[in-house]
Amino acid sequence: MKYKIAIYRSEEGISVSVPALPGCWSEGDTEAEALVNIQDAIQEYLAALEDRLQGVETREIEVLEV
């Protein structure tokens, strides 16, 4: 699965967020480190979401890209 990310550069390093996953952020000293870290953050975010949905009826739908 692919997610769009937003990259924020500052003197302290690089922060990355995933607009489609509110609150999903990570950071790193380099862009490469930040990208690896956001992949981990996405996996953890989705695992937590799956836990919260235990016992709830869920379905998947396909959305065509604009």
GULUM-203409 format. One record per atom (N, C-alpha, C, O, CB): atom name; residue number from 1; x, z negated, y negated. Coordinates in Angstrom, 2 decimals. Each point is the difference from the previous one (the first is absolute). Glycine has a CB too. Layout:
N
atomo/num/px/pz/py
CA/NUM/X/Z/Y .
...
REM end
This chain:
66
atomo/num/px/pz/py
N/1/0.85/0.00/1.16 .
CA/1/-0.85/0.00/-1.16 .
C/1/0.90/0.00/-1.24 .
O/1/1.06/-0.63/0.00 .
CB/1/-2.93/-0.59/1.25 .
N/2/1.45/1.91/-2.27 .
CA/2/0.77/0.06/-1.24 .
C/2/-0.76/-0.71/-1.12 .
O/2/-1.22/0.09/-0.08 .
CB/2/2.29/2.08/0.81 .
N/3/-0.33/-2.86/-1.57 .
CA/3/-0.56/-0.67/-1.17 .
C/3/0.78/0.41/-1.24 .
O/3/1.23/0.12/0.05 .
CB/3/-2.00/-2.08/1.37 .
N/4/0.07/2.18/-2.52 .
CA/4/0.67/0.22/-1.27 .
C/4/0.53/-1.35/-0.47 .
O/4/-0.68/-1.02/0.12 .
CB/4/-0.80/3.02/-0.72 .
N/5/2.69/-1.99/0.05 .
CA/5/0.58/-1.22/-0.54 .
C/5/0.36/0.22/-1.46 .
O/5/0.21/1.13/-0.44 .
CB/5/0.68/-1.79/2.71 .
N/6/-0.84/-0.42/-3.00 .
CA/6/0.44/0.02/-1.39 .
C/6/1.33/-0.74/-0.06 .
O/6/0.13/-1.10/0.53 .
CB/6/-2.53/1.19/-1.44 .
N/7/3.38/0.52/0.26 .
CA/7/1.35/-0.57/-0.09 .
C/7/0.26/-0.45/-1.42 .
O/7/-0.20/0.76/-0.95 .
CB/7/1.01/0.71/2.83 .
N/8/-0.37/-2.70/-2.03 .
CA/8/0.30/-0.59/-1.31 .
C/8/1.47/-0.40/-0.02 .
O/8/0.43/-0.83/0.79 .
CB/8/-2.82/-0.01/-1.06 .
N/9/3.13/1.43/-0.64 .
CA/9/1.44/-0.29/-0.10 .
C/9/0.26/-0.95/-1.17 .
O/9/-0.59/0.15/-1.07 .
CB/9/1.15/2.12/2.07 .
N/10/0.31/-3.23/-0.78 .
CA/10/0.39/-0.92/-1.07 .
C/10/1.46/-0.38/0.22 .
O/10/0.63/0.42/0.97 .
CB/10/-3.01/-1.31/-1.22 .
N/11/2.90/0.11/-0.65 .
CA/11/1.38/-0.45/0.12 .
C/11/0.19/-0.93/1.20 .
O/11/1.11/-0.12/0.52 .
CB/11/-0.87/0.33/-3.00 .
N/12/-1.31/-0.86/2.92 .
CA/12/0.08/-0.92/1.14 .
C/12/-0.07/0.71/1.34 .
O/12/0.36/-0.59/1.02 .
CB/12/-1.40/-1.14/-2.44 .
N/13/0.60/2.98/1.45 .
CA/13/-0.13/0.73/1.26 .
C/13/-1.20/0.91/-0.03 .
O/13/-0.41/0.47/-1.07 .
CB/13/1.51/-2.34/2.27 .
N/14/-1.66/2.13/-0.04 .
CA/14/-1.12/0.92/0.12 .
C/14/-1.17/-0.70/0.69 .
O/14/0.16/-0.61/1.07 .
CB/14/1.43/2.58/-0.97 .
N/15/-2.75/-1.89/-0.73 .
CA/15/-1.24/-0.53/0.59 .
C/15/-0.86/1.18/0.42 .
O/15/0.03/1.06/-0.63 .
CB/15/0.06/-3.16/-0.81 .
N/16/-0.84/1.92/2.50 .
CA/16/-0.85/1.06/0.53 .
C/16/-1.37/-0.60/0.31 .
O/16/-0.10/-1.09/0.55 .
CB/16/2.10/2.34/0.42 .
N/17/-3.05/-0.52/-1.34 .
CA/17/-1.35/-0.42/0.35 .
C/17/-0.72/1.15/0.69 .
O/17/0.42/1.15/-0.07 .
CB/17/-0.49/-2.76/-1.88 .
N/18/-1.02/1.24/2.63 .
CA/18/-0.83/0.98/0.68 .
C/18/-1.39/-0.08/-0.65 .
O/18/-0.77/-0.90/0.32 .
CB/18/2.09/0.72/1.91 .
N/19/-1.64/1.11/-3.14 .
CA/19/-1.28/-0.08/-0.71 .
C/19/-1.22/-0.08/0.92 .
O/19/-0.99/-0.64/-0.36 .
CB/19/2.06/1.90/-1.45 .
N/20/-1.02/-0.64/2.98 .
CA/20/-1.14/-0.01/0.92 .
C/20/-0.15/-1.34/0.73 .
O/20/-1.03/-0.26/0.62 .
CB/20/1.33/2.71/-0.33 .
N/21/0.72/-3.30/-0.37 .
CA/21/-0.03/-1.31/0.66 .
C/21/0.25/-1.07/-1.06 .
O/21/1.14/-0.43/-0.18 .
CB/21/-0.32/1.42/2.40 .
N/22/-1.86/-1.43/-2.90 .
CA/22/0.16/-0.96/-1.10 .
C/22/0.81/-1.23/0.42 .
O/22/-0.28/-0.62/1.02 .
CB/22/-1.88/1.42/-1.95 .
N/23/3.15/-1.13/0.14 .
CA/23/0.83/-1.16/0.27 .
C/23/1.18/0.28/0.91 .
O/23/0.80/-0.90/0.27 .
CB/23/-2.80/-0.45/-0.58 .
N/24/2.13/2.57/0.78 .
CA/24/1.12/0.35/0.89 .
C/24/1.18/0.45/-0.85 .
O/24/0.01/1.11/-0.54 .
CB/24/-1.61/-0.44/2.41 .
N/25/2.59/-1.54/-1.98 .
CA/25/1.20/0.22/-0.82 .
C/25/1.23/-0.36/0.79 .
O/25/-0.07/-0.79/0.95 .
CB/25/-1.22/0.32/-3.05 .
N/26/2.41/1.05/1.72 .
CA/26/1.29/-0.42/0.52 .
C/26/1.06/0.40/-1.00 .
O/26/-0.30/0.57/-1.05 .
CB/26/-0.48/-0.35/3.45 .
N/27/2.03/-0.52/-2.08 .
CA/27/1.08/0.31/-0.92 .
C/27/1.31/0.13/0.76 .
O/27/0.08/-0.30/1.19 .
CB/27/-1.27/-0.90/-3.04 .
N/28/2.19/1.66/1.13 .
CA/28/1.33/0.11/0.58 .
C/28/1.02/0.25/-1.09 .
O/28/-0.35/0.37/-1.12 .
CB/28/-0.62/0.50/3.24 .
N/29/2.23/-1.08/-1.79 .
CA/29/1.07/0.24/-0.96 .
C/29/0.23/1.50/-0.21 .
O/29/0.43/0.43/-1.07 .
CB/29/0.63/-2.60/1.75 .
N/30/-1.36/2.97/0.37 .
CA/30/0.15/1.45/-0.07 .
C/30/-1.33/0.64/0.39 .
O/30/-0.88/-0.66/0.55 .
CB/30/3.36/0.51/-0.02 .
N/31/-2.62/1.44/-0.82 .
CA/31/-1.22/0.69/0.38 .
C/31/-0.16/0.01/1.52 .
O/31/-1.10/-0.21/0.51 .
CB/31/1.25/1.63/-2.58 .
N/32/0.93/-1.16/2.78 .
CA/32/-0.06/0.03/1.46 .
C/32/-0.47/-1.34/0.55 .
O/32/-0.84/-0.04/0.90 .
CB/32/2.68/1.73/-0.86 .
N/33/-1.32/-2.78/-0.57 .
CA/33/-0.40/-1.34/0.45 .
C/33/-1.47/-0.25/-0.33 .
O/33/-0.74/-0.55/0.82 .
CB/33/3.11/-0.28/-1.13 .
N/34/-2.78/1.21/-0.89 .
CA/34/-1.39/-0.20/-0.41 .
C/34/-0.96/0.77/0.90 .
O/34/-1.08/-0.49/0.32 .
CB/34/1.85/0.14/-2.68 .
N/35/-0.38/1.57/2.76 .
CA/35/-0.87/0.80/0.85 .
C/35/-0.13/-0.59/1.40 .
O/35/-1.08/0.01/0.58 .
CB/35/1.74/2.00/-1.89 .
N/36/0.43/-2.51/1.85 .
CA/36/-0.06/-0.67/1.30 .
C/36/-0.88/-1.25/-0.11 .
O/36/-0.83/-0.27/0.87 .
CB/36/3.14/1.14/-0.26 .
N/37/-2.12/-1.62/-1.69 .
CA/37/-0.77/-1.24/-0.19 .
C/37/-1.49/0.27/-0.16 .
O/37/-0.83/-0.76/0.50 .
CB/37/2.84/-0.27/-1.55 .
N/38/-2.38/2.13/0.34 .
CA/38/-1.43/0.27/-0.18 .
C/38/-0.62/0.46/1.32 .
O/38/-1.18/-0.26/0.23 .
CB/38/1.58/0.87/-2.64 .
N/39/0.35/0.05/3.26 .
CA/39/-0.53/0.36/1.32 .
C/39/-0.35/-1.27/0.78 .
O/39/-1.06/-0.07/0.63 .
CB/39/2.43/2.19/-0.62 .
N/40/-0.49/-3.10/-0.05 .
CA/40/-0.29/-1.28/0.66 .
C/40/-1.22/-0.68/-0.62 .
O/40/-0.84/-0.54/0.70 .
CB/40/3.28/0.29/-0.16 .
N/41/-2.51/0.29/-1.87 .
CA/41/-1.12/-0.63/-0.70 .
C/41/-1.32/0.67/0.36 .
O/41/-1.02/-0.68/0.17 .
CB/41/2.56/0.06/-2.05 .
N/42/-1.54/1.94/2.01 .
CA/42/-1.22/0.73/0.39 .
C/42/-0.43/-0.42/1.40 .
O/42/-1.18/-0.26/0.24 .
CB/42/1.84/2.21/-1.70 .
N/43/0.28/-2.03/2.39 .
CA/43/-0.33/-0.41/1.37 .
C/43/-0.58/-1.40/0.02 .
O/43/-0.98/-0.26/0.70 .
CB/43/2.80/1.73/0.18 .
N/44/-1.23/-2.39/-1.63 .
CA/44/-0.50/-1.37/-0.06 .
C/44/-1.38/-0.06/-0.66 .
O/44/-0.87/-0.74/0.44 .
CB/44/3.24/-0.10/-0.54 .
N/45/-2.56/1.62/-0.95 .
CA/45/-1.29/0.06/-0.70 .
C/45/-1.09/0.45/0.97 .
O/45/-1.06/-0.61/0.08 .
CB/45/2.23/1.11/-2.27 .
N/46/-0.90/0.60/2.91 .
CA/46/-0.99/0.53/0.92 .
C/46/-0.28/-0.95/1.16 .
O/46/-1.14/-0.10/0.46 .
CB/46/1.87/2.39/-1.08 .
N/47/0.28/-2.99/1.10 .
CA/47/-0.20/-0.99/1.06 .
C/47/-0.88/-1.14/-0.49 .
O/47/-0.89/-0.45/0.72 .
CB/47/3.13/1.04/0.27 .
N/48/-2.01/-1.06/-2.22 .
CA/48/-0.82/-1.07/-0.57 .
C/48/-1.44/0.47/-0.19 .
O/48/-0.94/-0.75/0.23 .
CB/48/2.96/-0.20/-1.39 .
N/49/-2.18/2.20/0.74 .
CA/49/-1.34/0.55/-0.17 .
C/49/-0.73/0.06/1.34 .
O/49/-1.18/-0.32/0.09 .
CB/49/1.99/1.67/-2.06 .
N/50/-0.09/-0.94/3.00 .
CA/50/-0.59/0.07/1.34 .
C/50/-0.46/-1.39/0.46 .
O/50/-1.07/-0.14/0.59 .
CB/50/2.55/2.10/-0.04 .
N/51/-0.68/-2.98/-0.83 .
CA/51/-0.38/-1.38/0.34 .
C/51/-1.27/-0.42/-0.72 .
O/51/-0.88/-0.63/0.59 .
CB/51/3.28/0.08/-0.22 .
N/52/-2.51/0.90/-1.66 .
CA/52/-1.17/-0.38/-0.78 .
C/52/-1.27/0.71/0.48 .
O/52/-1.10/-0.49/-0.22 .
CB/52/2.59/0.09/-1.73 .
N/53/-1.33/1.54/2.61 .
CA/53/-1.16/0.77/0.44 .
C/53/-0.43/-0.32/1.43 .
O/53/-0.91/0.64/0.53 .
CB/53/1.64/1.14/-2.07 .
N/54/-0.10/-2.76/2.16 .
CA/54/-0.38/-0.40/1.35 .
C/54/-1.47/-0.42/0.01 .
O/54/-0.43/-0.81/-0.82 .
CB/54/2.80/0.07/1.33 .
N/55/-3.13/1.31/0.41 .
CA/55/-1.41/-0.35/0.12 .
C/55/-0.92/0.77/-0.93 .
O/55/-1.21/-0.22/0.02 .
CB/55/1.96/-1.99/0.66 .
N/56/-0.20/3.10/-1.49 .
CA/56/-0.80/0.78/-0.93 .
C/56/-0.09/1.43/0.53 .
O/56/1.00/0.56/0.45 .
CB/56/-0.30/-2.02/-2.43 .
N/57/-1.89/2.04/1.93 .
CA/57/-0.13/1.40/0.42 .
C/57/0.76/0.89/-0.99 .
O/57/-0.23/-0.08/-1.20 .
CB/57/-2.03/-0.38/2.27 .
N/58/3.16/1.29/-0.55 .
CA/58/0.75/0.91/-0.86 .
C/58/-0.12/1.42/0.55 .
O/58/-0.25/0.21/1.18 .
CB/58/1.87/-2.05/-1.82 .
N/59/-1.43/2.80/-0.23 .
CA/59/0.00/1.41/0.37 .
C/59/1.07/0.70/-0.83 .
O/59/0.46/-0.52/-1.01 .
CB/59/-2.93/0.47/1.61 .
N/60/2.85/1.22/-0.15 .
CA/60/0.93/0.83/-0.75 .
C/60/-0.73/1.25/-0.47 .
O/60/-0.84/0.55/0.72 .
CB/60/2.82/-1.42/0.61 .
N/61/-1.67/1.32/-2.53 .
CA/61/-0.54/1.25/-0.51 .
C/61/1.15/0.85/-0.51 .
O/61/1.05/-0.52/-0.38 .
CB/61/-3.24/-0.58/-0.23 .
N/62/1.99/2.38/0.61 .
CA/62/1.01/0.91/-0.50 .
C/62/-0.35/0.38/-1.43 .
O/62/-1.14/0.32/-0.31 .
CB/62/1.60/0.55/2.63 .
N/63/0.53/-0.92/-3.19 .
CA/63/-0.18/0.38/-1.39 .
C/63/0.94/1.17/-0.26 .
O/63/1.20/-0.10/0.22 .
CB/63/-1.87/-2.27/-0.95 .
N/64/0.11/3.46/0.27 .
CA/64/0.83/1.17/-0.28 .
C/64/0.75/-0.18/-1.31 .
O/64/-0.53/-0.57/-0.95 .
CB/64/-1.08/2.03/2.21 .
N/65/2.83/-0.97/-1.29 .
CA/65/0.81/-0.12/-1.22 .
C/65/-0.56/0.91/-1.09 .
O/65/-0.54/1.07/0.28 .
CB/65/2.59/-1.64/1.10 .
N/66/-1.91/0.12/-2.58 .
CA/66/-0.47/0.77/-1.16 .
C/66/1.07/0.95/-0.43 .
O/66/-0.19/0.76/-0.96 .
CB/66/-1.29/-2.62/0.23 .
REM end
